[in-house]
């Protein structure tokens, strides 16, 4: 059995009377691709912010990569990568400069940055574009590049917040190939998404409804227990129970 | 430390690749100095004047000769009646007219008194006042020459010195104001826009998730603009010295020290603006309205504070640029030392500490 790399126990976050995250309990195993689903306003983002060391929980316990979310936020940040749906590279920096910048911020040594960025550019087939401004690249490439940059410092876990919003199906497929590759290299992937076909690609998924974890299992078993053949239907059955309106 | 360096380098890439930022950074100081230095000169020279001489005698012509040789006036063709004077004014060719009555010279000798009329275009009251003074001086001088031997028994002669600016160089007083304004633009407006841009682009999120300390994000943003502000400061000083012939009297070291303090004030304001606004436009607008306008109007740099209603004088006390303006004027133009500006420095220091603290606090609240 693989090690648990993220552990949450009755984790809650309240904003006044509002329970954005309500006693969620789950864990993520090392090397797993873990899907985090839920309608808008279900509390996904709040939960993810806690796990990324951006905000403190109100109660409950959680650890990420072995570090406590209350006391060791700085250590957590060193061991995770993050990519959001909002595009996260600098348009008026070149590909190489972007890599150098993020590598530098994560404290990767200069020689290492040089070596890895050459490899990275070669893998992505962007040798010719390496010195071009990122702003001139097509969106799909930017997205792939952003993912590569997010795992450039070899984190233990990478958090992806709706990473494939607004890209075409082919690019999405290629993007998932990259995710698989990362998982094979031992990086745990924690991904939120709205696309149910993407949910199928995950090893295990949770569905959040009104701040609670309503389901947690592999896609196949979830479909079985909800007596259906599509993840869409599973999600719909769960999300219908929601009392909160989406924001 | 290395992370900070990486960050600052990135910030410089942003600046040097954005043409608009570059233009503001290096075009603006030059434009402002040239504009304020030459275009907005308060000196009045080469003013068109017309003469309506009904006397045509020796005395009237001698006065006209003196006006002709004065550098302040350009003699336009003379007129023959009052309505022509009106026409000249309306055409805009002259700003003033001098009218000699018939028998000007004869009156002068017979009754010992003659009249002459000065008509000035008071649509611009300041210029009109200055022209009146010039003409009165020329006539007074002539009158004095007519009676070289007469001595008025009791005479009080005021001697005037325009201290700290003996040559009446109009450029002097606005330079400290321009410097304050440029710091406001570079350190407040550009910095706030640079921070808000990261928010807008979503890169701020990435930076906050990174192990880079959030406070360091702000520091790394501020340092490049501190450097750029200082470069602008040097540009303004050089332009003032070599283009406008302004002599920098006080200690350069003190001037730089005080300027760095004020730049930090402006940076704190910029960071504060960036924490209360969400878009680049809002940040720009906010900096312009709330920060630059008061600098322009309430520091005494264009309009004298003493003439303002009490309420504005009170408000002006909370505007940091006012103190910086006083300090620079004292050090640069009067050559005074620190012992004369320590009070203003202290006020500025207090304001900076307060603003910086507030900016950091706001930033932290946003994180939680």
Interface residues (C-beta under 8 A of the other chain):
Chain A: X52 X53 X54 X55 X56 X74 X77 X78 X80 X82 X83 X84 X86 X87 X88 X89 X90 X91 X92 X93 X97 X100 X101 X102 X104 X105 X106 X107 X133 X159
Chain B: X2 X3 X5 X6 X7 X9 X10 X13 X14 X17 X18 X201 X202 X203 X205 X206 X207 X208 X209 X210 X211 X212 X367 X368
